[in-house]
Amino acid sequence: QANVKVDAKKRVTAGLLGIFLGGFGVHNFYLGFHVKAIIQILLSVFCCGVGSIWGFIEGILILAKKINVDATGASLQ
């Protein structure tokens, strides 16, 4: 039996949120990185979508297991 926290975040959910809604920082809100998410929103609005590119790349990194933890340090499932 694996010792997994009940409230552990799903890697696939976070990755897909990053790919499809990364410009709105949804994946970072999901993972608990609220300040980072707000910065992504501001970059998307004021810098012609730069936050969207950043979110897309982070989504890929999450799915590729390069980003492995949420804001509390818990491993992604």
N, C-alpha and C positions, 0 to 999 in steps of 0.2 A: 504494500500500500504506500502510495506517495503521500507525503504530508503537505497538502495544498491548502492554502487559506481559502475560506469560503468566498471572500470578497475579492479574490485575485482577478485582475483585469485580463481580458482575452486579447491575445496578440493579433489575431485575424481581425477582430473588430476595430482595434486601434489602427492597424495598418490600412484597412479599407476606409476608415474615416479620414485618415491622413491623405490618402490618394484622391478621394472624391470631394472632401469638404475641408481640406487642409488650409485653404485661404481664410477660412473662418476660425481656424484654430480648434476645431471640434475635437480632434484626436488628443490635443494637449489638455483641453478641459476634461475629457474622459480619463486621462491618465493623472490628472491632478496638478498639472503645470499651468496654473491660471494666469500668471504674469506673462509667461511665454505665449500663451494663447492670445492675450490681448495685444501683445506686440505684433503677432502675425496678422490679426485683424487690421490694425493700424497700417501695417506695411501694405496689405492688400488694397486698402482704400486709398492711401495717400501716395503710394509708389507704384502705381500701375500694375498691381498683381504680383509683386515680388513675394508676398506672403504665401501666395498660392503655389509658387514654384518650391518654396521652402517646405511647405506642408506636403507636397507631392513627394519630394525627396525623403522627408522623414517617414512618410508612409511606407515607402520602399525599404528604408533601413529597418523599420520595425518588422516588416515581413521577412527580411533577410537575417533577422536575429542579431543585428548590430546594436539595436536599442533594446535592452532586456528588462528594464525596471520602470515602475511608475514613480510618482513623486514621493511616495512613502518608502521606496527602496524595495518594495515587494516585486518578485519576479513575475513576468508576464506568462500566462499559460499558453 
